[in-house]
Amino acid sequence: MEEEARKLLAEGIKKKLTSPGKGDLSTFPNGTKVVFHYRTSLCEGTVLDDSRTMGGRSKPMELILGKKFKLAVWERLVITMREGEVAEFTCDTKHTALYPLVSQSLRNISVGKDPLEGQRHCCGIAQIHSHHSLGHKDLDHLQANPQPLVFTIELLEVLPPGSFQLDVWAMTDEEKLSFVPQIHEEGNKLFKEGHISEARDKYYNGIACLKNLQIKEQPGDESWLKLDRMITTLLLNYCQCLLLEGQYYEVIEHCSSLLFKYENNVKALYKRAKAHAAVWNETEARADFAKLLELDPSLGPSVAKELKTMEERIRSKQKEEKGRYKDLFNYNTPPATATTVSAV
């Protein structure tokens, strides 16, 4: 143990054991899955991230060793730990330069966003030296001022290779591309069975997987366009789930981004029109429904039904508001009698 501590120190890592683990130290062959909670802090104590609270939920980190995770030092740390162990590692700047990008992706994932959202089409080192904002002031400051960081890690589980199914993010590009149709099919099956939130998660994972591949391609190239068409199909399915869950503004946002690229996409237009109608955007909804009829006149009966439903909702709302405010101004009430005050 002392020998391992000396090795870490020589590499610019100081380990402080907080709670010992149990059993023997694993050999951690490539392909091992490690599950752990982490807290990242500045050396003066300010906490940047905590997997127990990030995104309002407690979700541990999972790594597959040997998959070239962007923050390589985390692999170096966990292979010194036993299951159940809690330890604090202070790591030199050379190990933490990429943390702002990793943190941005993890924060995106924790709130259901694309893990690559906000990252530019370039390698991690290039992004470090760019002036592109990561969308978080603390991460922007850290990116501009690289410094040592403290990682407090609790190793929860060590799973040997072959004892688990690979997560999408841990797959090779070839594995991801071949796995997407399976995710798509699983999502469709869940949707048909009425498991909307589970289907939504499947579609989301497929989209994130494809975007991870797409960012490595040159925008506009045939390979990029092929991936974009696959993303579009999954995104439309994802939006259908959001519609059923009442996430109308998110539907409008996603469908608008699709229509910016594919202005005559009937499915995106139809979903956006329904979302506009649901949030009382009557003008926008009518415009989308009108364009739908231009693009596909066979949708006339469906559009008429949607317009009728919207109009009934509007009338009902107006009637409700009229009843709510009818007694606010009662013009039949006699005016108050003025009181005359005699001058003294």
Buried (B, 14 or more C-beta within 10 A) or exposed (E): EEEEBEEBEEEBBBBEBEEEBEEEBBEBEEBBBBBBBBBBBBEEEEEBBBBEEBBEEEBBBBBBBBBEBEBEBBBBBBBBBBBBBBBBBBBBEEBBBBBBBBBBBBBBBBEEBBBBBBBEEEEBEEBBEEEBEBEBEBBBEBBEEBBBBBBBBBBBEBBEBEEBEBEBBBBEEEEBBEBBEEBBEBBBEBBEEEBBEBBBBBBBBBBBBBBBBBBEBEEEEEEBEEBBEBBBBBBBBBBBBBBBEEBBBBBBBBBEEBBEEBEEBEBBBBBBBBBBBBBEBBEBBBBBBEBBBEEBEEBEEBBEEBBEEBEEBEEEEEEEEEEEEEEEEEEEEEEEEEEEEEEE
